[in-house]
Amino acid sequence: MLKKSKKQRKPKSPLREWVDAIVFAVVVATAVRWLVVEPYKIPTPSMEKSLLVGDFLFVSKFHYGSRNAKTLMQVPLTHQKLWGTEIPSYLDWIQIPFFRLPGFSAIEKGDAVVFNTPEELDVPVDMRTYLIKRCVGIAGDTLSIRDGVVHINSAPQKAPTELQHSYYLRSKQSLRDRFFDQYKIIDVYKAQGGYIVMTNEEKAARIRALDFVEEMTPLTDEYHAYRFNQLVFPGKGANNWTFNNFGPLYIPQEGTTIQMTKENVAIYGALIVNHEGLENATVSDNQLYIDSEVATEYTFRQDYFFMMGDNRHNSHDSRAWGFVPMNHVVGKALFTWFSLEEGSLFDFFGRVRWNRILKSIE
């Protein structure tokens, strides 16, 4: 006796097929962003000329190890806000501890690193604004800056190829946009009697040699502090640190114990309270309190890093807000897959920086 044939499944409707395809695509894209690579756009000139405003990057998650999502309730493929709105794209009702899969490389000095800003303390770590800077000091290093040159463990470090500083430019004649375009200078600000420009010393020397240029001089630390309207971290003026002359400063390493002297509380106290995951830690009267007891020493729970922009006088970085904790690190910037200058939508192809497409990041 023949068995009855199984009832044939009802074919999916076109709408159901589209929904299934979209859901599958979202799941795959979310997994790829978490485990492998994530696109990122350069929003500010802090890394000029190494990275330009309008560069689109691929950021590797697997170099330093992929990090899990701490905030579980989030609209897929968004970050802080829903597309085109000011509505948060997440709910912070459920937070889980971070863990990181093994990576195949450690963060090294000179890497261009994407991370969550350590400043936004009222936002979950993985929902904080993305930044990209260059790692100039790793955990365990002692960093100092002398006349703008970074020193690690007293040894001067090689500057990035496209390192920029700020200059005051005064000319016998008014300078138009095409003059700055000729030298590929993007950051230009009008100042009393002249201009403030961000460029490298090679271009500054060429401009200084022009007959109609009266002055092309590097700007002072006082200008840099005024521009950002703040004092330098972490001395708050007491150590007379500036953006060009800074430190020496020890960069905390996991497992390292320091004595909580008055000076160390001033430098590391807020970091311990805000980033070490302690449930009951405060700073008061130049002392660190943990569980209401004065801590005379402290052992760090994670590694920290010192990050700076290549556009040294137009970069809001570790000199202002301090160290980047390891749990804030997102990944390593690999290459620009596309680059677009600002301008008219109707001149799209003229705005494309063709020489930066698929350009590796040094």
C-alpha positions in Angstrom: 0.0 0.0 0.0 1.4 3.4 -1.1 1.9 6.1 1.6 0.0 9.3 1.0 2.2 12.0 -0.3 3.1 14.8 2.1 1.1 17.9 1.8 3.0 20.3 -0.4 4.1 23.6 1.3 2.3 26.7 0.2 4.6 28.9 -1.9 5.8 32.1 -0.2 4.3 35.3 -1.4 6.6 37.9 -3.0 6.2 40.1 0.1 7.3 37.2 2.4 10.3 36.5 0.2 11.3 40.2 0.4 10.9 40.2 4.2 13.0 37.0 4.6 15.7 38.4 2.3 15.9 41.7 4.2 16.0 40.0 7.6 18.8 37.6 6.4 20.8 40.6 5.0 20.5 42.5 8.2 21.6 39.5 10.3 24.6 38.9 8.0 25.5 42.6 7.9 25.3 42.9 11.7 27.4 39.8 12.2 30.1 41.1 9.7 30.1 44.5 11.5 30.6 42.9 14.9 33.2 40.2 13.9 35.1 41.4 10.8 35.0 44.9 9.5 32.9 48.1 9.9 32.7 51.1 7.6 33.6 54.5 9.2 33.6 58.1 7.8 36.1 60.7 8.9 34.0 63.6 10.2 36.7 66.1 11.5 40.1 67.3 10.4 42.0 66.0 13.5 43.9 63.4 11.4 44.7 65.7 8.4 46.6 65.0 6.2 46.9 61.4 6.9 43.1 61.0 6.8 40.9 63.6 5.2 37.3 64.8 6.0 35.2 62.7 3.7 37.4 59.6 3.7 35.4 56.4 4.1 37.3 53.7 5.9 37.1 50.0 6.6 38.0 49.3 10.3 39.2 45.8 11.2 37.5 44.3 14.3 39.6 41.1 14.3 43.1 42.7 14.6 42.6 43.5 18.3 39.8 41.0 18.8 36.1 41.6 18.2 34.2 43.1 21.1 30.7 42.0 22.1 27.8 44.4 22.2 27.3 45.7 25.8 24.0 47.3 24.9 21.6 44.5 23.7 18.5 46.6 22.9 19.5 48.5 19.8 18.1 49.0 16.3 20.4 47.0 13.9 22.9 48.9 11.7 22.6 52.1 13.8 24.8 53.6 16.4 23.6 56.4 18.7 20.5 57.8 16.8 17.9 56.5 14.3 18.8 57.6 10.8 18.1 61.3 10.2 16.6 61.9 13.6 17.7 62.8 17.2 15.9 59.7 18.5 18.2 57.3 20.4 18.5 54.0 18.6 19.0 52.0 21.8 17.6 51.3 25.2 20.1 50.9 28.1 17.8 48.8 30.3 20.0 45.7 29.8 23.8 45.9 29.9 26.1 42.9 29.9 29.8 42.7 30.7 32.3 43.2 27.9 34.3 40.4 26.5 36.7 40.4 23.6 37.5 37.5 21.3 41.2 36.8 20.8 42.9 39.0 18.2 45.9 38.3 16.1 47.8 41.6 17.0 48.2 44.0 19.9 47.8 47.7 19.6 51.1 49.1 18.5 52.5 52.6 18.5 51.7 54.3 15.2 48.4 52.4 14.6 45.4 54.4 13.5 42.8 53.2 16.0 39.0 53.7 16.1 37.6 53.8 19.6 34.6 55.1 21.7 35.3 58.5 23.3 36.0 58.1 27.1 34.3 61.5 27.7 30.6 60.6 27.3 30.1 59.1 30.8 26.3 59.2 30.7 26.2 57.0 27.6 26.9 53.2 27.5 30.5 52.6 26.4 29.6 50.9 23.0 27.1 53.7 22.2 29.7 56.5 22.7 30.9 58.6 19.8 33.5 57.0 17.5 36.8 58.7 17.3 39.9 57.9 15.3 43.4 58.9 16.4 46.9 57.6 16.2 48.2 55.5 19.1 51.4 57.2 20.4 51.8 55.4 23.7 50.8 51.9 24.8 50.2 50.5 28.3 53.3 50.5 30.4 55.0 53.4 28.5 56.0 56.7 30.1 55.1 59.5 27.6 56.3 63.1 27.4 56.1 65.7 24.7 58.9 68.2 24.2 58.5 71.1 21.8 55.8 69.1 20.0 57.9 65.9 19.7 56.6 62.8 21.4 59.0 60.9 23.6 58.4 57.4 24.9 60.5 56.2 27.8 62.7 59.3 27.1 63.3 58.3 23.4 62.0 60.7 20.7 59.5 59.0 18.3 59.3 59.3 14.6 56.5 61.7 13.6 53.8 60.5 11.2 54.5 61.3 7.5 51.7 63.8 7.2 52.0 65.4 10.6 50.5 69.0 10.7 50.9 72.0 13.0 49.2 75.4 13.1 50.8 78.5 11.6 50.0 82.2 11.6 50.1 83.5 8.0 50.3 87.3 7.2 50.4 88.5 3.6 50.7 91.8 1.7 47.6 90.8 -0.2 44.3 89.1 0.4 44.5 85.3 -0.2 41.7 83.5 -2.0 40.6 79.9 -1.7 42.5 78.9 -4.8 45.8 79.9 -3.1 45.1 77.4 -0.3 43.8 74.8 -2.7 47.1 75.1 -4.6 48.9 73.9 -1.4 46.0 71.5 -0.5 45.4 73.3 2.8 41.9 72.6 4.1 42.0 74.1 7.6 42.1 77.9 7.2 40.7 80.4 9.7 40.7 84.1 9.4 42.6 85.9 12.2 43.4 89.5 13.0 45.5 90.7 10.2 46.0 87.3 8.6 45.1 83.6 8.6 45.6 80.6 10.8 46.4 77.5 8.7 47.1 73.9 9.5 49.8 72.4 7.4 53.2 70.6 7.6 56.6 72.3 7.8 57.5 71.5 4.2 54.6 73.5 2.8 55.0 76.2 5.5 58.6 76.7 4.2 57.4 77.0 0.6 54.7 79.6 1.6 57.2 81.5 3.8 59.5 81.9 0.8 56.9 83.7 -1.3 57.5 87.4 -2.0 54.1 88.6 -0.8 54.2 86.6 2.5 55.3 88.7 5.4 55.0 86.1 8.1 54.5 82.3 8.4 55.2 81.3 12.0 54.2 78.4 14.2 51.5 79.2 16.8 52.1 79.0 20.5 50.7 76.7 23.2 48.7 79.6 24.5 46.7 79.8 21.2 46.1 76.0 21.3 44.7 76.1 24.8 42.6 79.1 23.9 41.2 77.4 20.8 39.9 74.5 22.8 38.9 76.7 25.8 40.3 74.3 28.4 43.4 73.4 30.3 45.6 70.4 29.5 44.8 67.0 31.1 45.6 66.0 33.8 47.6 68.8 35.4 44.8 71.4 35.2 47.5 74.0 35.0 49.3 72.9 38.2 52.1 71.1 36.3 52.4 73.8 33.7 51.8 71.2 31.0 50.8 72.4 27.5 49.8 70.7 24.2 53.4 71.0 23.0 55.2 70.3 26.3 53.6 67.6 28.3 54.5 64.9 30.9 56.2 62.7 31.8 53.1 60.6 32.3 52.9 56.9 33.0 50.3 55.0 30.9 48.5 52.4 33.1 49.0 48.7 32.3 46.7 45.9 33.5 48.1 44.4 36.7 50.4 47.3 37.6 50.1 48.7 41.1 50.7 52.4 41.9 50.8 54.3 45.2 47.9 56.7 45.5 49.8 59.8 46.4 48.2 63.2 46.1 49.8 63.6 42.6 48.6 60.2 41.4 45.1 60.8 42.7 45.0 64.0 40.7 46.2 62.2 37.5 44.5 58.7 37.8 41.7 59.2 40.3 38.9 60.1 37.8 40.1 57.3 35.5 39.8 54.7 38.3 36.3 56.0 39.3 35.0 56.2 35.7 36.6 53.4 33.8 37.7 50.6 36.1 34.3 49.2 36.7 34.3 49.7 40.5 30.8 49.8 42.1 31.7 52.2 44.9 34.7 54.5 44.2 35.0 58.2 44.7 37.7 60.9 44.9 37.5 63.5 47.7 40.1 65.8 49.3 42.9 64.4 47.1 42.2 60.8 48.2 40.7 57.8 46.5 38.0 56.0 48.4 36.9 52.4 47.5 34.0 51.0 49.4 34.3 54.1 51.7 37.9 53.2 52.6 40.9 55.2 51.7 42.9 53.4 49.0 46.7 53.9 49.5 47.5 51.9 46.4 45.6 50.6 43.3 46.1 47.8 40.8 44.8 48.6 37.3 42.2 46.2 35.8 42.8 46.9 32.1 45.3 48.4 29.7 45.2 52.1 28.6 46.5 54.0 25.6 47.5 57.5 24.7 46.0 58.8 21.4 46.8 61.9 19.4 45.6 63.3 16.1 48.2 63.9 13.3 46.8 67.4 12.9 48.4 68.2 16.2 47.1 71.8 16.7 43.6 70.9 15.6 43.0 67.7 17.5 40.9 67.1 20.6 42.7 64.0 22.0 44.4 62.4 25.0 46.2 65.6 25.8 42.8 67.1 26.8 40.7 64.1 28.0 43.3 61.5 29.0 43.7 57.8 28.4 41.7 55.4 26.2 40.7 52.3 28.1 41.0 48.9 26.3 37.3 48.3 26.6 36.7 51.4 24.5 38.8 50.2 21.6 36.8 49.3 18.5 39.4 48.3 15.9 42.3 49.2 13.5 41.8 51.4 10.5 42.9 49.5 7.4 42.3 51.5 4.2 40.1 54.1 2.6 37.6 52.5 0.3 36.2 55.8 -1.0 36.8 59.6 -0.5 34.7 62.6 -1.3 35.4 66.3 -1.0 32.7 68.7 0.2 30.8 70.4 -2.6 27.8 70.4 -4.8 25.8 67.2 -5.3 25.7 67.9 -9.0 29.5 67.7 -9.2 29.7 64.3 -7.5 32.3 62.8 -9.8 34.4 66.0 -9.6 34.5 65.7 -5.8 35.7 62.1 -5.7 39.3 61.8 -4.6 40.3 59.1 -7.0 43.8 58.8 -5.7 42.5 57.8 -2.2 40.3 54.9 -3.3 41.6 51.6 -1.8 44.5 53.5 -0.2 46.1 51.8 2.8 46.4 53.7 6.0 49.9 54.2 7.3 
